[in-house]
Amino acid sequence: MPKSLVIVESPAKARTLERFLGRGYEVAASMGHLRDLPRSQLGVDLAEGFVPKYITIRGKGPIVSNLRQRARRAARVLLATDPDREGEAISWHLCSLLGLPEGAPVRIAFHEITQDAVRRALAEPRPIDRNLVDAQQARRVLDRLVGYQLSPLLWRKVRGGLSAGRVQSVAVRLIVDREREIEAFQPEEYWTLSAPLALDGRAFSARYWGSDGERRPLANRADTDAVVADVEALAQAAGADGSPFIVARVQKRERRRNPAPTFTTATMQQEAARKLGFTVRRTMRVAQELYEGLSVGGEHVGLITYMRTDSVRVAASAVEEARGFVLSRWGEAFSSPRQGSAAAGAQDAHEGIRPTSVLRTPESVAGDLGRDQLRLYRLIWARFVASQMSAVVLDTVTADIAAGRHTFRASGSTVKFAGFTVLYVEGRDEAEGSRPGQGADDEEEPEPSTLPEMAQGQRPFLREPLAPAQHFTEPPPRYSEAMLVRALEEKGIGRPSTYATIIETITARGYVRREQRRFHPSDLGSIVTDLLHEHFPNIVDVTFTAGMEQDLDAIETGKPWQGVLQEFYGPFASALQRAEDNIGAVTLPAETTDEVCPTCGRPMVVRRGRFGPFLACSGYPDCKTTRPILERTGVNCPRCGQGQLVVRRSRRGRTFYGCERYPDCDYVLWERPVGACPVCEQPLVEKRGRQGSHWRQCTNPECGHREGGPVGEGMPEDGEEAAEESSSAQVGPRVAAAVAASAPGAAVAALGDGGGAVRAAAPRRPAARTGKATGTRARGASPRSRRGSKAGDPTRPQARSPRADPRR
């Protein structure tokens, strides 16, 4: 008897559905898109209204043939690709490839892979939504027009292998502008003045607030000394039994803080970066695995709802289930159900990201999930359940304490009701720079602390001398992945589903580099940004790009997609022609050094390639001598004892630290070494946790020495550090050989490509310390580290066509 054929994208999703659907259904996977624009040409007919030319993707021919055969045998065909624009477009292409009738009810969509959701979708098949298809098609064509016409201009004028894009160029500009803001920043001096006080035998501290009833920050030492002198004079006048301080006002109030809503794609990416150390790419990969389904207790089931969404709305059934769970675990006081609503501008096509059942607690599924899967699932589960819980209630106290005409302020808070914080507390990004007079009274919420009971007219005593402290304002911090995602989301640039690709592209092209998990622009990134800003201001303009995103979104509701493209392309084509005529060849600056070429005696210059800077002879191409730039850390290698640990960069642009005597010594660390352990003399590395906390920790797991605060202060939660940047390790020769990018001679072939850097690989994940090198993969190392790579050979030329695919 013929079966119904259900087509999904991935084999994992297919395996999950097979267990739901039973004998009457056959499930096949398309392995993603089957058709796309050709890579070797523009693939868009400009004269005929931007009609795209689709071809079968190379290597997908056998998949198409197999699907056609199975479709001919099937009683009916149902297309169950992901419930978004890309999924709708894949289904549309499948209709064309399989010869399905246009307008036939072949499309089914579900937002969670559970038996009930799938069966509901099977009962309500619908035709392909052409508005969704047109929205995806317009975005694809627009990005192709920009990428395939602007990128070749950069190849001709700047350097081969570069790329520009409608969204990636704006992301680079954000990073470049932030770096210039930091460079132009002028620190501003300010002072704080603390008064260590005591009342009824209880010590507390108050900070200077102002004078004569007005807020007056202390700008310099003279202002601070004047206040100190006034208070000391009052203290002398009061005598040994008196106090110059008097409680002028006490304000008590109750403050409530509601939980954050359930995750959207962007907020999930940000929180996973903050708390788990995940990259955006890693977060989306693991979330896809949780959505497509895993075997839990012998049953294959999707654990979370669809992970590409901009809505915090959740189904009523999920709210009710969460309410029952909260009532049973914490009681009525902790329950506050919220269904949520779409934010302004959100597409609201799907629910927020939540567990398909809150009854599948992280503890109950821990034995069936991998480490990354469990950590992300725990984060999603806790965030959703917390969103259905009561607000935290704080009792805050603010006391103004007068000393003559001067006012000091003491603030404190106590938790009256813990609410959702018994389960989950949202992470925070680093503050956007400090300001003069910043103090506890300026904080949005006082740090948890208690003050003694005070009443107006009481006189606290000064238990120690006043404590003045000098400070300087700080520039805004460089972007981390979480901060960049938040900036892109807030400015309406791109879509969360594209953020991983954006970040990977701008890093791979050498426009930015990561150092200590922060983005730094390269000279190349700054030059290209300035070039685009001068000749294509709209391409790197945040407001224009955000408006274009809104136009693309409007296509979903029926706006003609060709009109949107024509409105953009007319001015863009004119600007492209002007730039071709007016831009001369751009010479990337080469920084001359004091080092002399050992081959010909000419000065060595710094050239920057795809994976970082290196030294090259200024006589190139007559002399092709190159050398790695060794940035020494001042820490001796613990393995050989002869070389120092130097800074290197991996294939993906990550910074790591290895012995300068490589390949004779292959010792490698991920975190920056900052000294030797006073206990065992192994390297100490700098560790960072949430909210900017940092400490030093010995790399020897048998030692455990730690510096930088009492144990427990600033320590990361489980898995907070990035697994791909483990604290330290000694790795085997197979992994360490991939460091060869920094070896002498490795960059020779790259010079012919306009200074492109050596294609280097670094350890994917350091192995556990064993005290000796080993060629086998240690527990926790990525399986990919076992594969050989031609890129790891420093003597092998790395050819690359200057006509690189601008999408890559």
Residue, then its C-alpha position, 0 to 999 in steps of 0.5 A: m500500500p502506498k505511503s505518504l511521503v513527508i520531507v524535512e530538512s535534516p536526517a535527525k528531524a526525519r528520525t524523530l518524525e518516523r517514530f511519531l508517524g507510524r507505518g502509513y508514513e515515510v520520512a525523507a530528508s532534503m539535507g537543506h536547500l536543493r536549489d540556489l543561485p549559481r556561484s559562478q555568475l550573478g544569477v539574477d536577470l536585471a532586465e526582467g525584474f530581478v528574476p533569479k536563475y536557480i540551479t540544483i546545488r552541486g552534489k545534490g543531484p542524487i538527493v533530488s533523484n531519490l526524492r523524485q523516485r519516492a514521490r512517484r511511489a507515494a500516495r501523497v507528498l507533505l513538506a514539513t520543512d522549518p516554519d520560517r522563510e527559509g523553510e517555506a522557500i525550501s518547500w517551494h523549491l521541492c514543489s518545483l523539483l518534484g512536479l507538485p501542483e501549484g496551490a496544492p495543500v502540501r505544506i505542513a508546519f509545526h513549531e515543536i516536534t512533539q506527537d501532538a503538534v505533528r498530528r495537528a499539522l498533518a490534519e491541516p495541510r496548506p498551500i505554499d505561502r508565496n509571500l514568505v517565499d518572496a520575502q526569502q527570495a528578495r533577501r537572497v537576491l538583494d544580498r547577491l546583488v550587493g555581494y557579487q557587484l561590490s566584492p569584485l570592486l574591492w578585489r580590484k581596488v584593495r585586495g583579492g578575496l575580500s567581500a562586502g555585504r549589506v549586513q556584514s559591512v554594517a557590523v564591521r562599521l560598528i566595531v570600527d566606530r567603537e574602536r575609534e571611540i575608544e582611541a579618541f576617549q579622554p579620561e576624565e578625573y573624578w573622586t569619591l569620598s567614603a565615610p566609614l560610620a557606625l550606629d548602635g554598634r553596627a558599621f556601615s558606609a556612606r558616600y559623599w553625595g553633594s552639598d547645600g541640597e544639590r548633587r555635586p560630584l567631586a571633580n578633583r583633589a582640591d574639591t575632595d580636600a575641601v570637603v574633608a577639611d570641612v568635616e574634620a573641622l566639624a568633628q573637632a568642634a563636636g568634641a570627643d563625645g559628639s559627632p558631626f554627622i546627623v541622619a537628615r532623611v531616611q527613605k524606605r520603599e519596596r522595589r519589584r523586579n519582574p523576570a525576563p520573558t522567555f528567550t527569543t533567538a537573539t536573547m538566547q544567543q546573548e545569554a548563552a555567550r554570557k553564561l556558557g561562553f558559547t559562540v553564536r554558531r555553537t548556540m544555534r547548532v546545539a539549539q537545532e539538535l534540541y529542536e530536531g529531537l533526541s532520544v530521551g528515556g527511549e523516546h525520540v522527542g524534540l526538547i524545545t520549540y523552534m529556535r528562530t523567533d523574535s517573539v516572546r509569546v507562548a502557548a496557553s497550554a505551556v503557560e498552564e503546564a508551567r503554572g502547575f509545575v511552579l505550584s507543585r515545587w514552590g507554591e502559590a506565592f511563586s506563581s505568576p503566569r504570563q503568556g507574553s505578547a509580540a514586541a513592536g516590529a516583531q514578526d511574531a511568526h512563532e512562539g518564544i523558545r521554551p521547552t516542549s514540556v517543563l516536566r522534562t526537567p534538566e535533571s531528568v534528561a541529563g543522562d540522555l544529553g551531551r554536555d553542551q546540549l544539557r547546558l543549553y537546555r538547562l538555560i532555556w528551561a530555567r528561563f522559561v519557568a522563571s518567566q512564569m514566576s513572581a517578581v522579586v521584591l526588595d526592601t530598599v533603604t536610602a539614608d541621607i546623612a548630613a555633615g554641616r552643609h555636606t550630604f553623604r548617602a548610604s543605600g542598602s537593600t534586602v530581599k523581601f521575597a526571592g520570587f523567580t531568583v530562586l531559579y534564574v537570574e539574567g546575565r548582564d553585559e559589561a557597562e558602557g563605560s563609567r562616568p564622573g560621580q558614578g556611585a552606589d546611588d547611581e545604580e539602578e538597583p542597590e547591591p544587596s546589603t543591610l543598613p542599621e535601623m535609622a531614624q531622623g536626628q540620630r548621630p552615627f559616629l565616624r569609626e575611621p578617617l574619611a576615605p577619598a579615592q581618585h578615579f578616571t572615567e573609562p571608555p566604552p568596552r569593545y564588543s563581545e559576541a553577546m554585545l554585538v548581537r544585542a547591538l545588531e538586534e537593537k538597531g534592526i540590522g539583519r536577523p538573529s538567524t544570520y548573526a552567526t554567519i555575519i560574525e564568522t564572515i567578518t572574522a574570516r575575511g580579516y576585518v576583525r579579530r578576537e582577543q580575550r573574547r572581544f572584537h578588534p578591527s584590523d587595519l584592513g577592516s578600517i580601510v574597507t569601512d572608510l572606503l565604503h562609507e565614502h562611496f556607498p554611504n547607504i551600505v554601511d549606514v545603520t539607519f538605512t540598513a534597518g529600514m531595508e530590513q523593514d521593507l523586506d519584512a513587509i514583503e511577507t504581508g504582500k508588498p511587491w518584492q520587485g519594487v523593493l529591489q528596484e528602489f534599492y538597486g537604482p541608486f546602488a548601480s549609479a554609486l557602483q559606477r561612480a566608485e569604479d571611475n573614482i577609486g584608485a588602487v588602495t595600498l594597504p599600509a605596511e609598518t616598517t620595523d627595526e628588524v632586518c631581513p636575514t636573507c638580503g639585509r633590507p628592513m622587515v615590514v608588518r603585513r597583515g593577512r587573513f589570520g593576523p600580522f606577520l613579518a615580511c621582507s620589504g624587498y618582496p617579490d625579489c625576496k620572499t622571506t617571512r617570519p612570524i611576529l612573536e609577541r612574548t608574554g614573559v612567561n617561560c614554557p613549563r615543558c622545555g624551559q628554554g623558550q617563552l610562551v608567545v601569542r599566536r592565532s588559530r585558523r578561526g582567528r582565536t588567540f592562543y599561546g604556545c612555546e616560541r620553540y615550536p615545532d621542537c616544543d608544542y606546549v599550548l595554552w588557550e588563556r593568557p599566561v600571566g606568571a608562574c604559580p608560587v606553589c608548583e611553578q606551572p603557568l598561571v592564566e587569567k580567567r574571566g567570569r560574569q560581570g567582569s570578574h577575573w582571577r588567576q588560576c594555576t594550569n595544573p589541575e592537581c595544584g588548584h592554586r587561585e589568586g584574585g579574591p576569596v574562593g567562590e567570589g567571581m567563580p564561573e558557574d558550571g561550564e561558564e568558560a568556553a569549552e573551546e577555550s579551556s584553561s590549559a593543556q598540553v596537547g599531542p603532536r597531531v594537534a600542536a602541529a596545526v600551530a604551524a601557521s606561525a612557523p618561519g616560511a609559512a607565509v611565503a605563498a600567501l604574499g602572492d595573494g596580496g599579503g594574505a596570511v598563512r592558513a593555520a589551525a590551532p588546537r580545537r580543544p586542549a587535551a587533559r594534562t598528562g605530563k607528556a605529549t600524546g598523539t591520541r585524543a584526550r577526553g573532551a577534545s573535539p573529534r575534529s582534532r583527529r582529522g589531518s589537515k593540509a593546512g597544518d603543513p607550514t611548507r605547503p603553499q595555500a593557493r586561493s583564487p582571487r575570485a573567491d565566492p563573496r558569500r563565503 
